[in-house]
């Protein structure tokens, strides 16, 4: 688990505790998320590892099994979490996430609206980007998916930086309480053009909106919807065939 102090600053400078989430690194491309439980063991081809031996060790430690094999216990950073999380939906990976955070101009203290939450891969990175004083409000229409994401955010230590809501943004729009407060809005929806009007109302003057789509026809319809309320544009081909459409709200 990431450690959050009173100012919501993320930190790994502490020892592993019972109940923490760690990333067990076996070898290149072989990692898994494990919740530390003092009475539990991890068994793999390298032997049996007692969780009790992990408690009190710093993140990054090399730990030995009963056979002398070893694994590394890594902190669940957004980069690593993206590689081991449960895929409830298709996810974004770090290369695309880096583009998004740059194009959305997200900095510490930003207020970000996201729809949909999906598996939470992007959301976890957004939370770190806005820390320690910002916040991410993310929405998904699927109740169980939202609940699972909420649990994941608590496990990875970003729960205080993320609020998960159950809402059909395409049909209902974003809640009015965020009107004019958002620095950035991110849309990953089947029909993002249906949410453009609401997104525009949420953004501050000169705020930024990014819409992520796997199909150029979606991009075309979204850009048409954006023309009346937004200025400037940047359409980027990410990991083919994924498209990112970025606009700034008119001042």
Residue frames relative to the residue before (quaternion, step in Angstrom):
aa qw qx qy qz dx dy dz
X 1.0000 0.0000 0.0000 0.0000 0.00 0.00 0.00
X 0.4442 -0.6399 0.5524 0.2969 3.54 -1.08 0.71
X 0.3490 -0.7295 0.5467 0.2172 3.56 -1.06 0.70
X 0.1209 -0.7804 0.6108 0.0572 3.57 -0.88 0.97
X 0.2597 -0.7573 0.5748 0.1695 3.57 -0.76 0.99
X 0.7814 -0.3616 0.2284 0.4544 3.56 -1.27 -0.09
X 0.7043 0.4280 -0.2567 0.5048 3.58 1.20 -0.50
X 0.5064 -0.6737 0.3921 0.3687 3.58 1.31 0.28
X 0.3761 0.7151 -0.5038 0.3056 3.58 1.13 0.50
X 0.3639 -0.7492 0.5130 0.2077 3.58 -0.82 0.98
X 0.0521 0.8111 -0.5761 0.0864 3.55 -0.90 0.92
X 0.2337 -0.7556 0.5945 0.1453 3.56 -1.18 0.66
X 0.4878 0.7032 -0.4067 0.3195 3.58 1.29 0.03
X 0.5957 0.5080 -0.4181 0.4608 3.55 0.46 1.22
X 0.5798 -0.5923 0.4375 0.3487 3.54 -1.31 0.20
X 0.5837 -0.5729 0.4531 0.3545 3.54 -1.27 0.50
X 0.1477 -0.7944 0.5870 0.0506 3.55 -0.98 0.93
X 0.6364 -0.4884 0.4264 0.4179 3.54 -1.32 0.30
X 0.7706 0.3142 -0.2528 0.4934 3.59 -0.82 1.02
X 0.5308 0.6352 -0.4078 0.3853 3.59 1.24 -0.20
X 0.3705 -0.6661 0.5918 0.2624 3.53 -1.31 0.39
X 0.0164 -0.7891 0.6140 -0.0098 3.57 -0.84 0.98
X 0.3579 -0.6798 0.5894 0.2497 3.54 -1.28 0.43
X 0.2141 -0.7796 0.5794 0.1034 3.56 -0.56 1.19
X 0.1510 -0.7978 0.5827 0.0358 3.54 -0.56 1.25
X 0.1752 -0.8015 0.5671 0.0731 3.56 -0.56 1.20
X 0.7292 -0.2343 0.1788 0.6175 3.55 0.94 -0.96
X 0.7523 -0.3616 0.2675 0.4814 3.56 -1.28 0.03
X 0.8530 0.0788 -0.1158 0.5028 3.56 -0.86 1.10
X 0.6670 0.4100 -0.3306 0.5269 3.61 1.19 0.35
X 0.2614 0.7421 -0.5631 0.2527 3.54 -0.15 1.37
X 0.0153 -0.7875 0.6154 0.0286 3.56 -1.21 0.42
X 0.4352 -0.6676 0.5387 0.2732 3.54 -1.23 0.59
X 0.0184 -0.7967 0.6029 -0.0387 3.56 -0.87 0.99
X 0.2963 -0.7247 0.5929 0.1882 3.56 -0.98 0.88
X 0.4013 -0.7406 0.4915 0.2210 3.55 -0.68 1.12
X 0.0590 0.7649 -0.6364 0.0800 3.54 -0.87 1.07
X 0.5112 -0.7138 0.3786 0.2929 3.57 -0.46 1.22
X 0.7314 0.4309 -0.2425 0.4697 3.60 1.00 -0.76
X 0.6169 0.5889 -0.3328 0.4024 3.61 1.25 -0.18
X 0.2074 -0.7383 0.6223 0.1570 3.51 -1.39 0.22
X 0.2780 -0.7047 0.6217 0.1989 3.52 -1.33 0.40
X 0.0972 -0.7905 0.6033 0.0409 3.56 -0.82 1.01
X 0.1557 0.7527 -0.6320 0.0987 3.55 -0.99 0.89
X 0.7636 -0.3876 0.2420 0.4561 3.58 -1.24 -0.12
X 0.6465 0.5236 -0.3198 0.4534 3.58 1.24 -0.30
X 0.7091 -0.4237 0.2592 0.5005 3.57 1.29 -0.10
X 0.6047 -0.5321 0.4449 0.3915 3.53 -1.31 -0.45
X 0.1232 -0.7904 0.5993 0.0317 3.55 -0.83 1.07
X 0.2869 -0.7558 0.5657 0.1628 3.58 -0.75 1.05
X 0.4679 -0.6758 0.4941 0.2832 3.57 -0.84 0.98
X 0.5982 0.5891 -0.3619 0.4051 3.58 1.07 -0.69
X 0.6265 0.5314 -0.3339 0.4622 3.59 1.20 -0.53
X 0.6344 0.5508 -0.3247 0.4345 3.58 1.21 -0.44
X 0.6103 0.5943 -0.3517 0.3882 3.55 1.06 -0.79
X 0.7752 0.2987 -0.2570 0.4937 3.54 -0.86 1.05
X 0.6069 0.5368 -0.3614 0.4615 3.59 1.24 -0.22
X 0.4940 -0.6529 0.4728 0.3258 3.61 -1.07 0.61
X 0.6032 -0.5245 0.4398 0.4095 3.57 -1.21 0.44
X 0.7239 0.3869 -0.3152 0.4764 3.55 -1.02 0.87
X 0.4873 0.6938 -0.4190 0.3248 3.58 1.28 -0.13
X 0.3486 -0.6736 0.6121 0.2237 3.51 -1.29 0.57
X 0.0494 -0.8148 0.5776 -0.0029 3.59 -0.68 1.08
X 0.3718 -0.7567 0.5102 0.1697 3.55 -1.10 0.80
X 0.3915 -0.6932 0.5567 0.2374 3.54 -1.25 0.59
X 0.7002 -0.4393 0.3434 0.4459 3.56 -1.31 -0.07
X 0.6980 0.4447 -0.2617 0.4965 3.59 1.24 -0.42
X 0.5898 -0.5877 0.3682 0.4138 3.57 1.25 -0.02
X 0.4778 0.6394 -0.4546 0.3953 3.57 1.28 0.08
X 0.1985 -0.8067 0.5470 0.1034 3.57 -1.18 0.29
X 0.0948 -0.7293 0.6720 0.0876 3.50 -1.41 0.39
X 0.3802 -0.6854 0.5612 0.2659 3.54 -1.33 0.19
X 0.2860 -0.7476 0.5793 0.1542 3.57 -1.07 0.81
X 0.0538 -0.8417 0.5364 -0.0311 3.55 -0.23 1.31
X 0.5333 -0.6126 0.4803 0.3310 3.55 -1.21 0.53
X 0.4837 -0.6853 0.4612 0.2894 3.62 -1.05 0.70
X 0.0307 -0.8011 0.5967 -0.0345 3.57 0.39 1.24
X 0.6561 -0.5058 0.3594 0.4297 3.63 -1.14 0.37
X 0.6323 0.5468 -0.3397 0.4310 3.60 1.00 -0.79
X 0.7120 0.4322 -0.2555 0.4909 3.58 0.92 -0.91
X 0.6179 0.5565 -0.3499 0.4314 3.58 1.00 -0.78
X 0.6107 0.5616 -0.3412 0.4418 3.59 1.03 -0.76
X 0.6981 0.4840 -0.2671 0.4550 3.59 1.08 -0.69
X 0.7850 0.3394 -0.1697 0.4898 3.62 1.13 -0.49
X 0.4988 0.6896 -0.4251 0.3081 3.62 1.19 -0.25
X 0.5635 -0.5773 0.4701 0.3580 3.54 -1.32 0.36
X 0.3371 -0.7617 0.5234 0.1794 3.58 -0.78 1.03
X 0.0822 -0.7927 0.6040 0.0091 3.55 -0.17 1.29
X 0.7553 0.0707 -0.0449 0.6500 3.54 1.32 -0.46
X 0.6427 -0.4324 0.4139 0.4782 3.55 -1.30 -0.11
X 0.2040 -0.8151 0.5339 0.0944 3.60 -0.92 0.85
X 0.4459 -0.6214 0.5627 0.3136 3.50 -1.41 0.17
X 0.2760 -0.7540 0.5743 0.1597 3.56 -1.10 0.75
X 0.7713 -0.4446 0.2153 0.4013 3.52 -1.32 0.40
X 0.6163 0.5515 -0.3683 0.4248 3.63 0.93 -0.74
X 0.7072 0.4361 -0.2572 0.4935 3.58 0.90 -0.94
X 0.6177 0.5488 -0.3432 0.4466 3.59 1.03 -0.75
X 0.6313 0.5374 -0.3337 0.4486 3.59 0.99 -0.79
X 0.6223 0.5251 -0.3268 0.4798 3.57 1.03 -0.80
X 0.6786 0.5219 -0.2967 0.4232 3.56 0.82 -1.02
X 0.6788 0.4862 -0.3012 0.4605 3.57 0.83 -0.94
X 0.6386 0.5149 -0.3217 0.4729 3.58 1.08 -0.70
X 0.7104 0.4589 -0.2684 0.4612 3.58 0.80 -0.98
X 0.6672 0.4806 -0.2988 0.4843 3.59 1.11 -0.58
X 0.3363 -0.7781 0.4699 0.2464 3.58 1.35 -0.13
X 0.2599 0.7908 -0.5082 0.2209 3.56 1.03 0.84
X 0.0015 0.7828 -0.6195 0.0589 3.55 -0.91 1.04
X 0.6781 -0.4464 0.3513 0.4663 3.62 -1.21 0.17
X 0.7622 0.3325 -0.2684 0.4863 3.55 -0.85 1.01
X 0.5112 0.6592 -0.4185 0.3592 3.60 1.24 -0.21
X 0.2609 -0.7021 0.6344 0.1909 3.52 -1.29 0.54
X 0.0627 -0.8270 0.5572 -0.0423 3.55 -0.56 1.24
X 0.1725 -0.7464 0.6339 0.1068 3.56 -1.08 0.84
X 0.0432 -0.8061 0.5899 -0.0177 3.57 -0.94 0.94
X 0.1182 0.7517 -0.6456 0.0646 3.54 -1.16 0.74
X 0.6311 -0.3337 -0.7000 0.0183 1.62 -1.45 2.02
X 0.6701 -0.5362 0.3706 0.3551 3.46 -1.37 0.44
X 0.1026 -0.8307 0.5363 0.1082 3.57 0.93 -0.92
X 0.8044 -0.2327 0.2034 0.5074 3.56 -0.85 -1.01
X 0.5214 -0.6897 0.3799 0.3289 3.59 1.28 -0.07
X 0.3482 0.7568 -0.4928 0.2513 3.59 1.21 0.21
X 0.7017 0.4371 -0.2627 0.4975 3.59 0.79 -1.01
X 0.6340 0.5733 -0.3391 0.3929 3.58 0.89 -0.95
X 0.6432 0.5332 -0.3250 0.4431 3.59 0.96 -0.84
X 0.6717 0.4715 -0.2934 0.4903 3.59 0.99 -0.78
X 0.6072 0.5428 -0.3516 0.4615 3.59 1.06 -0.70
X 0.6395 0.5405 -0.3248 0.4399 3.57 0.96 -0.88
X 0.6666 0.4818 -0.3128 0.4752 3.58 0.91 -0.83
X 0.6501 0.5382 -0.3223 0.4288 3.59 1.00 -0.79
X 0.7275 0.4224 -0.2498 0.4795 3.61 1.00 -0.74
X 0.4985 0.6649 -0.4285 0.3546 3.62 1.22 -0.33
X 0.6222 -0.1257 -0.7608 -0.1355 1.58 -2.23 1.15
X 0.7390 0.4651 -0.2254 0.4322 3.62 1.15 -0.42
X 0.6023 0.5696 -0.3663 0.4225 3.61 1.23 -0.07
X 0.2239 -0.7682 0.5822 0.1446 3.56 -1.29 -0.14
X 0.2381 -0.7388 0.6160 0.1342 3.53 -1.23 0.68
X 0.1064 -0.7564 0.6435 0.0485 3.57 -0.90 1.02
X 0.0079 -0.8306 0.5536 -0.0591 3.54 -0.39 1.25
X 0.1594 -0.8117 0.5611 0.0306 3.57 -1.00 0.89
X 0.0095 0.7621 -0.6473 0.0107 3.53 -1.17 0.76
X 0.4669 -0.6993 0.4644 0.2781 3.60 -0.96 0.81
X 0.6597 0.5112 -0.2889 0.4690 3.59 1.26 -0.51
X 0.4119 -0.7663 0.4374 0.2277 3.58 -0.40 1.24
X 0.6888 0.4736 -0.2974 0.4614 3.61 0.83 -0.91
X 0.6259 0.5329 -0.3345 0.4608 3.56 1.05 -0.76
X 0.6487 0.5110 -0.3120 0.4698 3.57 0.99 -0.84
X 0.6516 0.5176 -0.3145 0.4567 3.59 0.97 -0.84
X 0.6544 0.5074 -0.3098 0.4672 3.58 0.97 -0.84
X 0.6406 0.5176 -0.3202 0.4681 3.57 1.00 -0.82
X 0.6280 0.5420 -0.3324 0.4488 3.58 0.98 -0.84
X 0.6492 0.5075 -0.3098 0.4744 3.59 0.98 -0.84
X 0.6443 0.5265 -0.3201 0.4530 3.58 0.98 -0.84
X 0.6598 0.5133 -0.3184 0.4470 3.59 0.91 -0.86
X 0.6279 0.5100 -0.3346 0.4834 3.57 1.07 -0.68
X 0.6673 0.5197 -0.3027 0.4393 3.59 0.93 -0.90
X 0.7357 0.4076 -0.2295 0.4898 3.58 0.99 -0.80
X 0.5830 -0.6593 0.3375 0.3340 3.57 1.27 0.16
X 0.6171 0.5500 -0.3598 0.4327 3.61 1.23 0.18
X 0.3212 0.8003 -0.4653 0.1998 3.58 1.28 0.16
X 0.6656 0.5080 -0.3102 0.4501 3.60 1.05 -0.69
X 0.6915 0.4678 -0.2620 0.4841 3.57 1.27 -0.32
X 0.7415 0.3589 -0.1823 0.5368 3.58 1.29 -0.25
X 0.0934 -0.7516 0.6502 0.0610 3.54 -1.08 0.85
X 0.1899 -0.7973 0.5682 0.0736 3.57 -0.72 1.12
X 0.0604 -0.8032 0.5926 0.0112 3.56 -0.85 1.00
X 0.3386 -0.6997 0.5861 0.2286 3.57 -1.21 0.57
X 0.3096 0.7447 -0.5226 0.2768 3.57 -0.42 1.22
X 0.3560 -0.6953 0.5831 0.2234 3.55 -1.13 0.74
X 0.2332 -0.8198 0.5088 0.1207 3.57 0.00 1.30
X 0.6050 0.5555 -0.3640 0.4392 3.61 1.04 -0.64
X 0.7659 0.3832 -0.1981 0.4767 3.56 0.93 -0.88
X 0.7928 0.3237 -0.1387 0.4975 3.57 1.01 -0.86
X 0.3905 -0.7013 0.4995 0.3259 3.57 1.14 -0.52
X 0.6355 -0.5063 0.4059 0.4184 3.55 -1.32 0.02
X 0.6115 -0.5576 0.4009 0.3929 3.62 -1.13 0.53
X 0.5586 -0.6456 0.4153 0.3141 3.59 -0.96 0.88
X 0.5661 0.6357 -0.3843 0.3575 3.60 1.12 -0.54
X 0.6943 0.4483 -0.2789 0.4890 3.60 1.22 -0.38
X 0.3392 0.7785 -0.4747 0.2312 3.59 1.28 0.10
X 0.8565 0.0979 -0.1115 0.4943 3.55 -0.80 1.10
X 0.6182 0.5872 -0.3296 0.4055 3.60 1.25 0.13
X 0.6403 0.5797 -0.3239 0.3861 3.59 1.12 -0.58
X 0.3671 -0.7027 0.5681 0.2207 3.54 -1.04 0.86
X 0.8036 0.0366 0.0302 0.5933 3.56 1.08 -0.78
X 0.1128 -0.7594 0.6368 0.0710 3.54 -1.23 0.64
X 0.0941 -0.7866 0.6090 0.0397 3.56 -0.95 0.92
X 0.1107 -0.7982 0.5915 0.0270 3.56 -0.88 1.01
X 0.0527 0.7411 -0.6677 0.0467 3.54 -0.96 0.98
X 0.2760 0.7807 -0.4811 0.2881 3.52 0.40 1.34
X 0.5990 -0.5670 0.4154 0.3837 3.61 -1.16 0.45
X 0.7903 0.1177 -0.0407 0.5999 3.59 1.07 -0.80
X 0.0918 -0.8617 0.4963 0.0514 3.59 0.55 1.15
X 0.5727 0.6127 -0.3859 0.3842 3.60 1.10 -0.55
X 0.6070 0.5671 -0.3522 0.4312 3.59 1.18 -0.48
X 0.7174 0.4330 -0.2390 0.4906 3.60 1.21 -0.46
X 0.4290 0.7416 -0.4440 0.2624 3.60 1.25 -0.11
X 0.6577 0.5184 -0.3243 0.4399 3.61 0.84 -0.92
X 0.6699 0.4865 -0.2936 0.4779 3.58 0.91 -0.90
X 0.6422 0.5299 -0.3271 0.4470 3.58 0.93 -0.87
X 0.6348 0.5426 -0.3239 0.4445 3.57 1.01 -0.81
X 0.6575 0.5081 -0.3052 0.4653 3.58 1.03 -0.76
X 0.6569 0.5321 -0.3106 0.4346 3.58 1.08 -0.65
X 0.6693 0.5550 -0.2993 0.3929 3.57 1.03 -0.79
X 0.4901 -0.5926 0.5511 0.3238 3.50 -1.28 0.55
X 0.6381 -0.4699 0.4097 0.4519 3.56 -1.26 0.18
X 0.8237 0.1423 -0.1674 0.5227 3.56 -0.91 1.00
X 0.3691 0.7142 -0.5043 0.3151 3.60 1.20 0.46
X 0.3906 -0.7413 0.5133 0.1859 3.55 -1.26 0.46
X 0.1307 -0.7714 0.6197 0.0614 3.54 -1.08 0.85
X 0.0617 -0.7670 0.6376 0.0370 3.54 -1.04 0.86
X 0.0946 -0.7703 0.6289 0.0455 3.55 -1.01 0.88
X 0.1946 -0.7990 0.5666 0.0517 3.54 -0.79 1.12
X 0.0773 0.8166 -0.5616 0.1085 3.58 -0.65 1.11
X 0.4015 -0.7212 0.5120 0.2376 3.59 -1.10 0.68
X 0.7443 0.3754 -0.1761 0.5235 3.59 1.27 -0.23
X 0.4868 -0.6901 0.4503 0.2897 3.61 -0.81 0.97
X 0.5879 0.5632 -0.3784 0.4404 3.61 1.11 -0.53
X 0.6169 0.5257 -0.3400 0.4769 3.59 1.08 -0.69
X 0.6404 0.5304 -0.3180 0.4555 3.57 0.97 -0.86
X 0.6529 0.5253 -0.3161 0.4447 3.59 0.91 -0.90
X 0.6887 0.4698 -0.2887 0.4707 3.59 0.86 -0.91
X 0.6393 0.5231 -0.3245 0.4608 3.57 1.04 -0.75
X 0.6550 0.5123 -0.3128 0.4590 3.59 0.94 -0.85
X 0.6173 0.5339 -0.3452 0.4634 3.59 1.03 -0.70
X 0.6767 0.4903 -0.2905 0.4662 3.58 0.96 -0.86
X 0.6628 0.5374 -0.2978 0.4280 3.57 1.12 -0.65
X 0.5443 0.6900 -0.3866 0.2796 3.58 1.08 -0.67
X 0.7074 0.4986 -0.2853 0.4117 3.60 0.91 -0.84
X 0.7986 0.3073 -0.1460 0.4964 3.61 1.04 -0.65
X 0.7535 0.3445 -0.1848 0.5286 3.57 1.23 -0.24
X 0.2513 -0.7541 0.5880 0.1497 3.54 -1.25 0.46
X 0.8001 0.2750 -0.2085 0.4908 3.53 -1.25 0.47
X 0.0240 0.8075 -0.5893 0.0019 3.55 -1.14 0.42
X 0.0555 -0.7523 0.6546 0.0486 3.48 -1.30 0.45
X 0.0484 -0.7909 0.6100 -0.0039 3.56 -0.61 1.13
X 0.0416 -0.8322 0.5499 -0.0573 3.54 -0.48 1.26
X 0.3057 -0.7082 0.6039 0.2006 3.55 -1.03 0.82
X 0.1969 -0.7872 0.5772 0.0920 3.56 -0.58 1.17
X 0.7890 -0.1551 0.1546 0.5740 3.59 -0.87 -0.90
X 0.4516 -0.7452 0.4149 0.2620 3.56 -0.20 1.33
X 0.6663 -0.2626 -0.6960 -0.0515 1.62 -1.81 1.73
X 0.2929 0.7772 -0.5067 0.2312 3.63 0.70 0.99
X 0.1657 -0.8117 0.5589 0.0361 3.55 -0.87 1.05
X 0.1560 -0.7683 0.6165 0.0721 3.53 -1.11 0.81
X 0.1037 -0.7938 0.5992 0.0111 3.56 -0.72 1.14
X 0.0483 -0.8298 0.5550 -0.0322 3.60 -0.56 1.18
X 0.0235 0.7858 -0.6161 0.0480 3.56 -0.94 0.98
X 0.3191 -0.7055 0.5960 0.2125 3.55 -1.32 0.47
X 0.5017 -0.6410 0.4868 0.3168 3.57 -1.06 0.76
X 0.5218 -0.6389 0.4642 0.3225 3.57 -1.02 0.79
X 0.3624 -0.7106 0.5614 0.2201 3.56 -1.08 0.78
